[in-house]
Amino acid sequence: QVQLVESGGGLVQAGGSLRLSCSASGRTFGNYAMGWFRQAPGKEREFVAVIRWSAGTTYYADSVKGRFTISKDNAEQTMYLQMNSLKPEDTAVYYCAADSWAARATHFKAHEYNDWGQGTQVTVSS
């Protein structure tokens, strides 16, 4: 059974940085894609970034491109999201998720992911 545990959220001023972590366990993730999503109050869950575990290929939402960086540590089976130049509109609960089909053409939809973490709150003050 896949378990995903996020950490690293918090309160930061606009322009600041945070690094989120997602610790994955329960299986090896060589055939997986691992993603970050976020959900603000009253809004739908939206795609942020994804990394294909073996290939290291990454994709980003346009809203975070150039500011956020997704990365992974194979040995620790941990995924990271480095968030720089944070804006108040980045405020949301951030979730990590696992898609067991890394060969999928895209990984931008929440329903494509099999497993989810519990989420970590990120609040950016203006």
N, C-alpha and C positions, 0 to 999 in steps of 0.2 A: 504494500500500500504506500502510495506516494505521500510524503508529508512535506509541506512547505511552511517555513516560518520566517516572517519578515521582521526586520528591526531597523532602527536608525531614524525613524520619524521624529518630528518635534516642531518647535516654534522657531522661526527664523525671520529676520527682517528682509524686506525686498532687497534684492541684489546679493543676498547671501547664498550659502551653499549647504547642502546636506548630502550624505551618502547613505542610501538604503542598501540593506543586505537581505538576501533570501537564501536561507539554508535549506537544501533539498536532501531528502533521504528516502529510503524505501526501495530504490532500484538504481541501476546505472542509467545515465541520461544521454548516452551517445546518440540515440535515435530521436531525441527530443528537441523541441524548440521551447525556450523559456522566455516568458514575456512579463512585462510590467503593464498594468492597467491602473486607472484611477477613476474615482467616482466622487464628485462633489455633491453636496446636498441638493436634491431636487433634479439632478441630472443623471443621464444614463452613464453606465460604465464605459470609459473610452480607452482605446489603445494608446500606449505611450511609446514602448520600444520592445523589441524582441531580438533574441540571439539564438541562432541554431547552434546546438551544443558542440557538435563535432566540427563543423565547418567554420564556426565563428562568425558567420555572416550576420550582419545587424541591419535592422530597419528602425526608423523613427517616425513618429508623428511629426507633421510639419510644425506643429506648435512648440515642439521641444528641440527640434533639430538645431544643432550648433550650441545648445546649452546643456543638454543631458548626454551622458555617455553610459551605455550598457556594457558590462564586462562580466567575466566569469573566472573562477578558479577551479580548474578541473579536479585537482587533488582534494580540495575541500568541498567540492560539489556546492559551491556557493556562487550566487549571482549578485551583481552589484548594479546600482543605478546612481551614478554621480550626477548630482543636480547643481548646476551653477547658475548664476544670474537669475535667481528665483524671483517670480512675480506673484502678486496676490492671487492671480487667476490660476496659479499652480496649486492652490489650496485644495486638498482632497484627501480621501483615504486611498492609499496606494496598495495595490495587491500584486503579488507575483503569482504566476500561473504556469502550468506545464501542458504543452501540446505534444502528445505521443507520436505525432506524424511530422517529423522534421522536413520531409520532402514536400509537404503542402506548398502550393505556390505562394500563398500569403498567410500571415498569422495575425490578421488585424481585427478579427471578430472574436468576441468573448466566447461564443458558443463553440469555437474550435478548440478550446482548452478543456482538458479533462479534470485537472486538479487545481485547487486554489488555496492560497494562504489565507490567514485571518485578517490581514490588512494592517497597515500602520498609518497613523494620521500625520499629515504634513500640513502645517499652517504657516502661511507667509503673510506677515503684517506689512502694511504700507507705511 
